[in-house]
Amino acid sequence: MNFKVLLFLGVGLFLGVGLIYMGMGSFEPSLPLAAPPATERTLAWAVSLAEAETLAEASGKPLLLHFSNSGSEASTRMAAETFSEPAVRAYADEHFVPVRIDGDAHPESVERYGLEGVPATVVMRDDDPWASQTGFLDAQAFLAWMIRVREARTRPDED
């Protein structure tokens, strides 16, 4: 075989293996390509209530159930102003398993916890609601509320 054919086959083989390797999902850049959009700078919400319950059981953390709906100005403000605050995110993610529940899609859940509207937040463990609050809270007030609830219900051996 001539040199050009061997070179062509070698380069093709190298590129083919590289593309297959990347296609298998094992290629990960070492640095993020871009900062996440501001709308993603929020709590580490569980995907569903079932997932949150599983995570809460495994971690021993209480659930932080946040009820909202897209038509509520107060819900929109909490998402944009309260849950985007770094101190709120850090405290909630460290001490709770947060899950967001659409009050429009799940009115039975809003009723189950006796909530009078949205936005509303319930903290609970093992089907035992610890506390709830309804209405908009800014970041400072929401953080203070989470701290009070946790400190009032945490056993000394859990710190």
N, CA, C and O atoms as a DFTB+ gen file, in Angstrom:
636 C
 N C O
     1  1       0.847      -1.175       0.000
     2  2       0.000       0.000       0.000
     3  2       0.889       1.233       0.000
     4  3       2.015       1.232       0.498
     5  1       0.347       2.242      -0.562
     6  2       1.180       3.440      -0.597
     7  2       0.960       4.268       0.672
     8  3      -0.026       4.086       1.387
     9  1       1.870       5.152       0.926
    10  2       1.905       5.930       2.162
    11  2       0.647       6.783       2.345
    12  3       0.144       6.886       3.464
    13  1       0.125       7.396       1.276
    14  2      -1.057       8.250       1.377
    15  2      -2.282       7.450       1.806
    16  3      -3.087       7.943       2.596
    17  1      -2.438       6.260       1.317
    18  2      -3.573       5.411       1.684
    19  2      -3.474       5.040       3.156
    20  3      -4.473       5.100       3.873
    21  1      -2.290       4.659       3.620
    22  2      -2.096       4.309       5.026
    23  2      -2.358       5.503       5.933
    24  3      -2.980       5.371       6.986
    25  1      -1.880       6.665       5.517
    26  2      -2.114       7.870       6.300
    27  2      -3.609       8.177       6.361
    28  3      -4.129       8.502       7.429
    29  1      -4.299       8.080       5.237
    30  2      -5.738       8.310       5.178
    31  2      -6.486       7.352       6.081
    32  3      -7.372       7.775       6.825
    33  1      -6.154       6.073       6.037
    34  2      -6.802       5.069       6.883
    35  2      -6.514       5.323       8.360
    36  3      -7.406       5.186       9.197
    37  1      -5.288       5.689       8.683
    38  2      -4.920       5.963      10.073
    39  2      -5.677       7.143      10.645
    40  3      -6.196       7.071      11.759
    41  1      -5.744       8.233       9.887
    42  2      -6.471       9.424      10.338
    43  2      -7.959       9.099      10.460
    44  3      -8.600       9.494      11.434
    45  1      -8.506       8.390       9.489
    46  2      -9.925       8.017       9.542
    47  2     -10.238       7.147      10.750
    48  3     -11.249       7.348      11.423
    49  1      -9.370       6.182      11.021
    50  2      -9.554       5.316      12.178
    51  2      -9.481       6.136      13.466
    52  3     -10.303       5.949      14.363
    53  1      -8.518       7.032      13.567
    54  2      -8.363       7.875      14.748
    55  2      -9.608       8.734      14.969
    56  3     -10.125       8.807      16.083
    57  1     -10.085       9.381      13.910
    58  2     -11.278      10.223      14.031
    59  2     -12.519       9.399      14.340
    60  3     -13.352       9.816      15.145
    61  1     -12.652       8.257      13.723
    62  2     -13.810       7.388      13.960
    63  2     -13.872       6.919      15.396
    64  3     -14.934       6.954      16.019
    65  1     -12.743       6.478      15.929
    66  2     -12.709       6.037      17.326
    67  2     -13.003       7.212      18.247
    68  3     -13.720       7.054      19.235
    69  1     -12.464       8.382      17.943
    70  2     -12.720       9.573      18.755
    71  2     -14.182       9.945      18.767
    72  3     -14.725      10.273      19.822
    73  1     -14.832       9.903      17.624
    74  2     -16.253      10.225      17.547
    75  2     -17.096       9.202      18.296
    76  3     -18.057       9.568      18.972
    77  1     -16.749       7.941      18.183
    78  2     -17.474       6.898      18.924
    79  2     -17.298       7.126      20.417
    80  3     -18.265       7.047      21.174
    81  1     -16.084       7.407      20.844
    82  2     -15.798       7.650      22.254
    83  2     -16.618       8.825      22.775
    84  3     -17.197       8.745      23.858
    85  1     -16.672       9.908      22.014
    86  2     -17.444      11.074      22.429
    87  2     -18.930      10.770      22.416
    88  3     -19.659      11.251      23.284
    89  1     -19.387      10.004      21.478
    90  2     -20.803       9.654      21.381
    91  2     -21.274       8.782      22.523
    92  3     -22.474       8.711      22.788
    93  1     -20.359       8.119      23.206
    94  2     -20.734       7.261      24.324
    95  2     -20.961       8.067      25.593
    96  3     -21.258       7.497      26.643
    97  1     -20.828       9.362      25.512
    98  2     -21.103      10.212      26.652
    99  2     -19.961      10.300      27.638
   100  3     -20.151      10.778      28.756
   101  1     -18.789       9.854      27.257
   102  2     -17.688       9.891      28.208
   103  2     -16.812      11.126      28.044
   104  3     -15.840      11.297      28.780
   105  1     -17.140      11.975      27.102
   106  2     -16.384      13.210      26.932
   107  2     -17.008      14.283      27.798
   108  3     -18.188      14.598      27.641
   109  1     -16.233      14.850      28.709
   110  2     -16.710      15.928      29.547
   111  2     -15.634      16.997      29.591
   112  3     -14.499      16.713      29.972
   113  1     -15.967      18.212      29.212
   114  2     -14.960      19.262      29.296
   115  2     -14.578      19.503      30.746
   116  3     -15.406      19.338      31.641
   117  1     -13.340      19.888      30.985
   118  2     -12.883      20.075      32.348
   119  2     -13.399      21.371      32.957
   120  3     -13.458      21.490      34.181
   121  1     -13.769      22.335      32.141
   122  2     -14.302      23.588      32.632
   123  2     -15.681      23.813      32.039
   124  3     -15.932      23.417      30.901
   125  1     -16.580      24.441      32.785
   126  2     -17.887      24.723      32.201
   127  2     -17.733      25.658      31.018
   128  3     -16.886      26.550      31.022
   129  1     -18.551      25.448      30.016
   130  2     -18.469      26.268      28.819
   131  2     -19.079      27.646      29.027
   132  3     -18.647      28.620      28.411
   133  1     -20.086      27.728      29.897
   134  2     -20.734      29.008      30.172
   135  2     -21.438      28.902      31.509
   136  3     -21.790      27.808      31.949
   137  1     -21.641      30.032      32.149
   138  2     -22.389      30.040      33.407
   139  2     -23.837      29.674      33.106
   140  3     -24.354      30.019      32.044
   141  1     -24.501      28.972      34.038
   142  2     -25.898      28.645      33.798
   143  2     -26.741      29.907      33.756
   144  3     -26.389      30.903      34.387
   145  1     -27.840      29.883      33.029
   146  2     -28.705      31.067      32.988
   147  2     -29.177      31.422      34.386
   148  3     -29.258      30.557      35.258
   149  1     -29.486      32.679      34.599
   150  2     -29.902      33.143      35.924
   151  2     -31.122      32.386      36.428
   152  3     -31.267      32.202      37.637
   153  1     -32.009      31.940      35.530
   154  2     -33.202      31.223      35.944
   155  2     -32.873      29.872      36.573
   156  3     -33.709      29.313      37.282
   157  1     -31.677      29.332      36.333
   158  2     -31.296      28.058      36.918
   159  2     -30.587      28.229      38.255
   160  3     -30.245      27.236      38.897
   161  1     -30.366      29.428      38.675
   162  2     -29.702      29.679      39.956
   163  2     -30.757      29.658      41.042
   164  3     -31.203      30.700      41.521
   165  1     -31.148      28.455      41.421
   166  2     -32.211      28.261      42.392
   167  2     -31.882      27.038      43.225
   168  3     -30.793      26.478      43.103
   169  1     -32.792      26.626      44.052
   170  2     -32.566      25.466      44.912
   171  2     -32.364      24.201      44.089
   172  3     -32.725      24.146      42.913
   173  1     -31.790      23.197      44.716
   174  2     -31.612      21.890      44.068
   175  2     -32.916      21.115      44.242
   176  3     -33.000      20.172      45.029
   177  1     -33.925      21.536      43.489
   178  2     -35.263      20.944      43.617
   179  2     -35.249      19.472      43.215
   180  3     -34.642      19.108      42.208
   181  1     -35.909      18.636      43.990
   182  2     -36.119      17.248      43.588
   183  2     -37.078      17.266      42.402
   184  3     -37.870      18.195      42.250
   185  1     -37.003      16.248      41.577
   186  2     -37.824      16.180      40.371
   187  2     -39.291      15.927      40.703
   188  3     -40.177      16.439      40.020
   189  1     -39.551      15.150      41.735
   190  2     -40.922      14.807      42.105
   191  2     -41.014      14.627      43.610
   192  3     -39.996      14.536      44.296
   193  1     -42.231      14.575      44.117
   194  2     -42.437      14.334      45.537
   195  2     -41.916      12.951      45.917
   196  3     -41.325      12.783      46.984
   197  1     -42.130      11.966      45.057
   198  2     -41.635      10.610      45.338
   199  2     -40.112      10.595      45.457
   200  3     -39.563       9.973      46.366
   201  1     -39.429      11.284      44.534
   202  2     -37.969      11.355      44.610
   203  2     -37.539      12.084      45.881
   204  3     -36.593      11.660      46.546
   205  1     -38.220      13.170      46.223
   206  2     -37.881      13.937      47.424
   207  2     -38.050      13.085      48.672
   208  3     -37.212      13.133      49.572
   209  1     -39.125      12.308      48.735
   210  2     -39.345      11.450      49.900
   211  2     -38.244      10.406      50.031
   212  3     -37.790      10.117      51.138
   213  1     -37.815       9.842      48.911
   214  2     -36.727       8.867      48.923
   215  2     -35.427       9.517      49.393
   216  3     -34.712       8.952      50.220
   217  1     -35.122      10.705      48.865
   218  2     -33.913      11.430      49.270
   219  2     -33.964      11.825      50.748
   220  3     -32.957      11.745      51.452
   221  1     -35.135      12.248      51.209
   222  2     -35.284      12.649      52.609
   223  2     -35.074      11.455      53.538
   224  3     -34.420      11.576      54.574
   225  1     -35.622      10.321      53.168
   226  2     -35.451       9.122      53.983
   227  2     -33.988       8.692      54.034
   228  3     -33.482       8.326      55.094
   229  1     -33.319       8.737      52.902
   230  2     -31.918       8.317      52.835
   231  2     -30.994       9.292      53.564
   232  3     -30.000       8.874      54.158
   233  1     -31.313      10.591      53.524
   234  2     -30.425      11.601      54.115
   235  2     -30.780      11.965      55.551
   236  3     -29.955      12.516      56.279
   237  1     -32.012      11.656      55.957
   238  2     -32.457      12.056      57.288
   239  2     -32.877      13.515      57.366
   240  3     -33.164      14.024      58.450
   241  1     -32.915      14.190      56.219
   242  2     -33.307      15.598      56.189
   243  2     -34.829      15.707      56.064
   244  3     -35.470      14.831      55.483
   245  1     -35.407      16.782      56.608
   246  2     -36.839      17.006      56.400
   247  2     -37.109      17.515      54.984
   248  3     -36.225      18.052      54.317
   249  1     -38.343      17.333      54.552
   250  2     -38.775      17.850      53.250
   251  2     -39.101      19.332      53.359
   252  3     -39.600      19.795      54.384
   253  1     -38.816      20.060      52.304
   254  2     -39.222      21.448      52.162
   255  2     -40.124      21.479      50.930
   256  3     -39.645      21.561      49.800
   257  1     -41.433      21.414      51.161
   258  2     -42.407      21.391      50.068
   259  2     -42.799      22.829      49.753
   260  3     -43.332      23.532      50.612
   261  1     -42.538      23.266      48.531
   262  2     -42.925      24.620      48.144
   263  2     -44.000      24.533      47.073
   264  3     -43.787      23.969      45.999
   265  1     -45.155      25.101      47.383
   266  2     -46.296      25.111      46.467
   267  2     -46.361      26.458      45.767
   268  3     -46.294      27.509      46.405
   269  1     -46.491      26.414      44.456
   270  2     -46.588      27.648      43.680
   271  2     -47.478      27.389      42.476
   272  3     -47.900      26.257      42.239
   273  1     -47.763      28.442      41.716
   274  2     -48.409      28.276      40.416
   275  2     -47.981      29.401      39.501
   276  3     -47.574      30.471      39.953
   277  1     -48.077      29.149      38.231
   278  2     -47.544      30.088      37.242
   279  2     -48.332      31.389      37.174
   280  3     -47.797      32.399      36.718
   281  1     -49.575      31.393      37.610
   282  2     -50.388      32.598      37.533
   283  2     -50.264      33.500      38.742
   284  3     -50.890      34.559      38.788
   285  1     -49.477      33.106      39.712
   286  2     -49.362      33.872      40.947
   287  2     -48.140      34.794      40.896
   288  3     -47.008      34.337      40.736
   289  1     -48.387      36.084      41.033
   290  2     -47.282      37.049      41.043
   291  2     -46.351      36.787      42.223
   292  3     -45.133      36.907      42.090
   293  1     -46.911      36.433      43.370
   294  2     -46.093      36.151      44.551
   295  2     -45.220      34.921      44.329
   296  3     -44.073      34.892      44.774
   297  1     -45.754      33.893      43.640
   298  2     -44.960      32.698      43.326
   299  2     -43.794      33.055      42.410
   300  3     -42.673      32.586      42.605
   301  1     -44.068      33.881      41.416
   302  2     -43.033      34.310      40.474
   303  2     -41.953      35.112      41.200
   304  3     -40.764      34.934      40.937
   305  1     -42.362      35.987      42.105
   306  2     -41.389      36.776      42.872
   307  2     -40.528      35.888      43.763
   308  3     -39.321      36.102      43.868
   309  1     -41.146      34.885      44.412
   310  2     -40.341      34.003      45.268
   311  2     -39.314      33.249      44.446
   312  3     -38.168      33.097      44.871
   313  1     -39.714      32.772      43.267
   314  2     -38.770      32.059      42.404
   315  2     -37.623      32.967      41.986
   316  3     -36.464      32.554      41.996
   317  1     -37.942      34.196      41.620
   318  2     -36.926      35.117      41.106
   319  2     -36.085      35.761      42.202
   320  3     -34.877      35.934      42.035
   321  1     -36.708      36.117      43.317
   322  2     -36.013      36.894      44.340
   323  2     -35.544      36.057      45.532
   324  3     -34.410      36.209      45.986
   325  1     -36.391      35.193      46.031
   326  2     -36.087      34.462      47.261
   327  2     -35.190      33.263      47.002
   328  3     -34.138      33.126      47.625
   329  1     -35.599      32.398      46.088
   330  2     -34.859      31.151      45.861
   331  2     -33.575      31.354      45.062
   332  3     -32.761      30.436      44.964
   333  1     -33.386      32.529      44.497
   334  2     -32.140      32.803      43.785
   335  2     -31.060      33.351      44.716
   336  3     -29.899      33.462      44.320
   337  1     -31.428      33.688      45.930
   338  2     -30.469      34.237      46.901
   339  2     -29.508      33.139      47.373
   340  3     -29.962      32.102      47.858
   341  1     -28.204      33.342      47.244
   342  2     -27.231      32.302      47.616
   343  2     -27.373      31.770      49.039
   344  3     -27.219      30.568      49.256
   345  1     -27.661      32.632      50.012
   346  2     -27.788      32.161      51.396
   347  2     -29.001      31.247      51.568
   348  3     -28.936      30.267      52.311
   349  1     -30.097      31.556      50.894
   350  2     -31.297      30.715      50.948
   351  2     -31.011      29.369      50.297
   352  3     -31.344      28.319      50.848
   353  1     -30.389      29.407      49.116
   354  2     -30.056      28.157      48.415
   355  2     -29.148      27.286      49.259
   356  3     -29.392      26.088      49.402
   357  1     -28.109      27.871      49.814
   358  2     -27.136      27.095      50.586
   359  2     -27.775      26.465      51.813
   360  3     -27.552      25.286      52.084
   361  1     -28.563      27.225      52.555
   362  2     -29.180      26.694      53.778
   363  2     -30.206      25.612      53.440
   364  3     -30.217      24.541      54.046
   365  1     -31.060      25.905      52.470
   366  2     -32.101      24.929      52.101
   367  2     -31.483      23.640      51.578
   368  3     -31.907      22.550      51.962
   369  1     -30.491      23.753      50.711
   370  2     -29.884      22.555      50.128
   371  2     -29.098      21.749      51.161
   372  3     -28.985      20.530      51.039
   373  1     -28.553      22.423      52.181
   374  2     -27.788      21.701      53.207
   375  2     -28.685      21.008      54.226
   376  3     -28.360      19.918      54.696
   377  1     -29.812      21.631      54.573
   378  2     -30.612      21.141      55.693
   379  2     -31.958      20.524      55.315
   380  3     -32.633      19.958      56.174
   381  1     -32.355      20.621      54.065
   382  2     -33.660      20.123      53.638
   383  2     -33.544      19.401      52.302
   384  3     -32.525      19.480      51.617
   385  1     -34.607      18.702      51.955
   386  2     -34.758      18.167      50.598
   387  2     -35.899      18.970      49.977
   388  3     -37.070      18.701      50.249
   389  1     -35.561      19.955      49.143
   390  2     -36.602      20.811      48.575
   391  2     -37.287      20.178      47.359
   392  3     -36.653      19.537      46.520
   393  1     -38.595      20.381      47.299
   394  2     -39.364      19.944      46.132
   395  2     -40.423      21.002      45.856
   396  3     -41.093      21.484      46.769
   397  1     -40.560      21.349      44.597
   398  2     -41.541      22.347      44.175
   399  2     -42.761      21.609      43.638
   400  3     -42.636      20.682      42.838
   401  1     -43.943      22.030      44.084
   402  2     -45.192      21.388      43.670
   403  2     -46.087      22.444      43.038
   404  3     -46.329      23.498      43.627
   405  1     -46.573      22.157      41.846
   406  2     -47.469      23.057      41.131
   407  2     -48.859      22.946      41.758
   408  3     -49.524      21.917      41.641
   409  1     -49.281      24.007      42.417
   410  2     -50.569      24.012      43.097
   411  2     -51.750      23.873      42.159
   412  3     -52.786      23.330      42.545
   413  1     -51.612      24.357      40.927
   414  2     -52.689      24.204      39.941
   415  2     -52.827      22.751      39.513
   416  3     -53.938      22.236      39.382
   417  1     -51.702      22.100      39.297
   418  2     -51.714      20.710      38.839
   419  2     -52.048      19.734      39.961
   420  3     -52.530      18.632      39.700
   421  1     -51.795      20.130      41.208
   422  2     -52.018      19.234      42.347
   423  2     -52.801      19.924      43.463
   424  3     -52.286      20.097      44.568
   425  1     -54.057      20.324      43.174
   426  2     -54.847      21.011      44.207
   427  2     -55.117      20.118      45.418
   428  3     -55.330      20.621      46.522
   429  1     -55.109      18.797      45.220
   430  2     -55.328      17.884      46.351
   431  2     -54.197      17.996      47.376
   432  3     -54.425      17.824      48.573
   433  1     -52.989      18.283      46.912
   434  2     -51.859      18.453      47.834
   435  2     -51.988      19.757      48.614
   436  3     -51.691      19.798      49.808
   437  1     -52.427      20.817      47.951
   438  2     -52.644      22.092      48.628
   439  2     -53.689      21.904      49.722
   440  3     -53.527      22.394      50.839
   441  1     -54.759      21.190      49.391
   442  2     -55.838      20.923      50.344
   443  2     -55.363      20.001      51.472
   444  3     -55.717      20.208      52.633
   445  1     -54.570      18.994      51.134
   446  2     -54.077      18.023      52.124
   447  2     -53.346      18.704      53.279
   448  3     -53.478      18.297      54.433
   449  1     -52.581      19.736      52.960
   450  2     -51.811      20.429      53.982
   451  2     -52.537      21.646      54.546
   452  3     -51.961      22.400      55.330
   453  1     -53.799      21.845      54.155
   454  2     -54.604      22.929      54.694
   455  2     -54.102      24.312      54.326
   456  3     -54.269      25.265      55.087
   457  1     -53.495      24.418      53.171
   458  2     -52.934      25.700      52.741
   459  2     -54.044      26.577      52.172
   460  3     -54.953      26.095      51.496
   461  1     -53.952      27.860      52.459
   462  2     -54.986      28.784      52.014
   463  2     -54.683      29.428      50.681
   464  3     -55.475      30.232      50.189
   465  1     -53.565      29.096      50.093
   466  2     -53.195      29.662      48.808
   467  2     -51.737      29.403      48.519
   468  3     -51.053      28.691      49.254
   469  1     -51.277      29.993      47.438
   470  2     -49.877      29.866      47.056
   471  2     -49.307      31.264      46.831
   472  3     -50.059      32.181      46.500
   473  1     -48.039      31.444      46.997
   474  2     -47.060      30.431      47.360
   475  2     -47.210      30.022      48.826
   476  3     -47.654      30.797      49.673
   477  1     -46.828      28.799      49.081
   478  2     -46.857      28.281      50.449
   479  2     -45.737      27.261      50.588
   480  3     -45.364      26.593      49.623
   481  1     -45.210      27.151      51.791
   482  2     -44.123      26.218      52.044
   483  2     -44.444      25.413      53.286
   484  3     -44.910      25.955      54.288
   485  1     -44.192      24.110      53.213
   486  2     -44.412      23.201      54.335
   487  2     -43.102      22.479      54.598
   488  3     -42.458      21.992      53.668
   489  1     -42.710      22.409      55.857
   490  2     -41.563      21.606      56.260
   491  2     -42.119      20.416      57.022
   492  3     -42.941      20.562      57.927
   493  1     -41.644      19.215      56.631
   494  2     -42.154      18.010      57.292
   495  2     -41.134      16.891      57.257
   496  3     -40.196      16.903      56.460
   497  1     -41.334      15.932      58.130
   498  2     -40.524      14.716      58.140
   499  2     -41.458      13.565      58.499
   500  3     -42.269      13.670      59.418
   501  1     -41.331      12.475      57.766
   502  2     -42.109      11.257      58.045
   503  2     -43.598      11.540      58.182
   504  3     -44.218      11.111      59.155
   505  1     -44.177      12.249      57.232
   506  2     -45.603      12.604      57.223
   507  2     -46.032      13.446      58.418
   508  3     -47.222      13.513      58.726
   509  1     -45.093      14.082      59.089
   510  2     -45.378      14.941      60.227
   511  2     -45.035      16.380      59.850
   512  3     -43.866      16.763      59.877
   513  1     -46.054      17.190      59.495
   514  2     -45.770      18.588      59.159
   515  2     -45.242      19.337      60.382
   516  3     -45.869      19.342      61.442
   517  1     -44.081      19.968      60.216
   518  2     -43.477      20.734      61.303
   519  2     -44.020      22.158      61.342
   520  3     -44.349      22.685      62.405
   521  1     -44.106      22.765      60.167
   522  2     -44.534      24.156      60.079
   523  2     -44.932      24.458      58.647
   524  3     -44.528      23.763      57.714
   525  1     -45.730      25.504      58.487
   526  2     -46.068      25.964      57.139
   527  2     -46.198      27.479      57.164
   528  3     -46.446      28.082      58.209
   529  1     -46.030      28.068      56.014
   530  2     -46.223      29.503      55.862
   531  2     -46.806      29.740      54.482
   532  3     -46.462      29.050      53.523
   533  1     -47.691      30.722      54.392
   534  2     -48.338      31.051      53.123
   535  2     -48.034      32.496      52.771
   536  3     -48.024      33.374      53.633
   537  1     -47.786      32.724      51.494
   538  2     -47.543      34.076      51.005
   539  2     -46.078      34.311      50.692
   540  3     -45.213      33.493      51.004
   541  1     -45.825      35.439      50.074
   542  2     -44.472      35.806      49.672
   543  2     -43.622      36.130      50.886
   544  3     -44.055      36.843      51.791
   545  1     -42.406      35.600      50.895
   546  2     -41.382      36.003      51.857
   547  2     -40.138      36.358      51.064
   548  3     -39.735      35.618      50.166
   549  1     -39.521      37.503      51.398
   550  2     -38.271      37.816      50.731
   551  2     -37.182      36.887      51.254
   552  3     -37.419      36.106      52.175
   553  1     -36.003      36.968      50.675
   554  2     -34.926      36.030      51.002
   555  2     -34.573      36.049      52.485
   556  3     -34.415      34.992      53.095
   557  1     -34.449      37.230      53.068
   558  2     -34.061      37.337      54.476
   559  2     -35.128      36.722      55.383
   560  3     -34.798      35.990      56.316
   561  1     -36.382      37.008      55.121
   562  2     -37.471      36.469      55.943
   563  2     -37.607      34.960      55.758
   564  3     -37.862      34.240      56.723
   565  1     -37.438      34.475      54.524
   566  2     -37.564      33.035      54.279
   567  2     -36.418      32.273      54.948
   568  3     -36.635      31.212      55.533
   569  1     -35.208      32.808      54.862
   570  2     -34.068      32.175      55.513
   571  2     -34.290      32.124      57.022
   572  3     -34.056      31.088      57.644
   573  1     -34.734      33.214      57.609
   574  2     -35.004      33.243      59.050
   575  2     -36.072      32.223      59.424
   576  3     -35.956      31.549      60.448
   577  1     -37.114      32.106      58.597
   578  2     -38.188      31.133      58.848
   579  2     -37.635      29.709      58.812
   580  3     -37.936      28.911      59.700
   581  1     -36.826      29.377      57.793
   582  2     -36.245      28.025      57.714
   583  2     -35.384      27.720      58.934
   584  3     -35.451      26.619      59.481
   585  1     -34.585      28.675      59.358
   586  2     -33.705      28.467      60.514
   587  2     -34.540      28.226      61.775
   588  3     -34.253      27.306      62.540
   589  1     -35.574      29.050      61.995
   590  2     -36.433      28.876      63.173
   591  2     -37.092      27.506      63.183
   592  3     -37.115      26.826      64.209
   593  1     -37.628      27.106      62.033
   594  2     -38.315      25.814      61.951
   595  2     -37.344      24.675      62.228
   596  3     -37.649      23.771      63.005
   597  1     -36.196      24.715      61.606
   598  2     -35.220      23.634      61.784
   599  2     -34.724      23.571      63.218
   600  3     -34.659      22.490      63.803
   601  1     -34.373      24.721      63.793
   602  2     -33.855      24.731      65.161
   603  2     -34.903      24.300      66.174
   604  3     -34.566      23.696      67.192
   605  1     -36.159      24.601      65.912
   606  2     -37.226      24.214      66.833
   607  2     -37.489      22.714      66.813
   608  3     -37.963      22.157      67.803
   609  1     -37.188      22.052      65.693
   610  2     -37.530      20.636      65.559
   611  2     -36.344      19.689      65.474
   612  3     -36.544      18.475      65.485
   613  1     -35.116      20.191      65.390
   614  2     -33.957      19.326      65.245
   615  2     -33.531      18.783      66.600
   616  3     -33.440      19.518      67.583
   617  1     -33.276      17.492      66.631
   618  2     -32.769      16.864      67.843
   619  2     -31.310      17.233      68.015
   620  3     -30.596      17.376      67.022
   621  1     -30.839      17.394      69.260
   622  2     -29.431      17.792      69.481
   623  2     -28.411      16.868      68.816
   624  3     -27.347      17.333      68.405
   625  1     -28.706      15.585      68.701
   626  2     -27.766      14.650      68.099
   627  2     -27.716      14.733      66.585
   628  3     -26.916      14.033      65.963
   629  1     -28.561      15.581      65.960
   630  2     -28.603      15.691      64.503
   631  2     -27.715      16.791      63.959
   632  3     -27.529      16.868      62.744
   633  1     -27.165      17.633      64.793
   634  2     -26.332      18.735      64.292
   635  2     -24.994      18.314      63.883
   636  3     -24.194      19.140      63.444
